[in-house]
Amino acid sequence: MRTQKVKLNLWQIRTGKAIGIPELAERTGIGKSSLYNYENNKTSPPLEALYKIAVALDVPMSELYYIADKE
């Protein structure tokens, strides 16, 4: 049986808009290391951080996530 895992889609959106982590950090006020960890699914961002990221990238918060198969 396969389970699903929700993952942050930050890298795809950020790079698609040609925005680097330093620029996103400046736009959001979130530290670069935190953004790196969110992007690599090492830590989950709090709701406030998700909101700031969505605003900075001009996308709905729901677009920041996708569902991946977890083996």
PyMOL commands that set and color helices and strands:
alter all, ss='L'
color gray80, all
select helices_A, chain A and resi 10-16+21-28+32-39+47-57+61-64
alter helices_A, ss='H'
color red, helices_A
select strands_A, chain A and resi 3-8+65-70
alter strands_A, ss='S'
color yellow, strands_A
deselect
rebuild
show_as cartoon
